[in-house]
Amino acid sequence: MRYEVIVGNVGTIYDGEEFAHASAVYRQGVQASKANYGRMAGEPVYLMEDGEPIDEYEGTNHEEE
């Protein structure tokens, strides 16, 4: 299995075969997004398995008008 963690405007922040590591990086990305920290502030975060999303945080930067 291949895992990726993707953050909205940042891009891929993890790409590898270890689910435990991918999951930890995903949680850190979600925390940074929720805390409005750095470039990840408010951005969506996706945890992918073999190209399919298995978890996602929507973020807050997508205000509906």
C-alpha positions in Angstrom: 0.0 0.0 0.0 1.1 3.6 -0.7 0.1 6.4 1.6 0.1 10.1 1.0 -0.8 13.1 3.1 -1.8 16.2 1.0 -2.4 19.7 2.3 -4.4 22.2 0.3 -1.9 24.9 -0.9 1.2 23.1 0.3 1.0 19.8 -1.6 2.2 16.3 -0.6 3.8 16.3 2.8 4.2 12.5 3.1 4.5 9.8 0.5 5.4 6.3 1.6 4.4 2.8 2.7 4.0 3.2 6.4 0.4 3.7 7.5 1.4 4.6 11.1 3.7 7.3 9.9 1.2 8.7 7.4 -1.5 8.7 10.0 0.8 10.7 12.4 1.7 13.2 9.7 -2.0 13.6 8.8 -2.9 14.3 12.5 -0.1 16.9 12.7 -1.4 18.5 9.5 -4.9 18.7 10.8 -3.6 20.2 14.1 -1.7 22.9 12.2 -4.7 23.7 10.0 -7.0 24.0 13.0 -4.5 26.1 14.9 -4.1 28.5 11.9 -0.3 27.7 11.9 1.9 28.7 9.0 1.1 27.8 5.4 -1.2 25.0 6.6 -3.5 27.5 8.4 -7.1 26.6 7.5 -6.2 24.3 4.7 -7.8 21.0 3.9 -5.8 17.9 4.7 -6.2 14.5 3.0 -4.9 11.0 3.9 -4.7 8.9 0.8 -4.3 5.1 0.4 -3.3 4.0 -3.1 -4.7 7.2 -4.6 -8.1 7.1 -2.7 -9.0 9.3 0.2 -9.4 7.4 3.5 -9.6 10.4 5.8 -10.0 14.1 5.3 -10.2 17.4 7.2 -12.1 20.0 5.3 -10.3 23.1 6.6 -11.8 26.5 7.1 -10.4 28.4 4.0 -13.4 27.5 1.7 -15.9 30.1 2.9 -19.2 29.8 1.0 -20.5 33.0 -0.5 
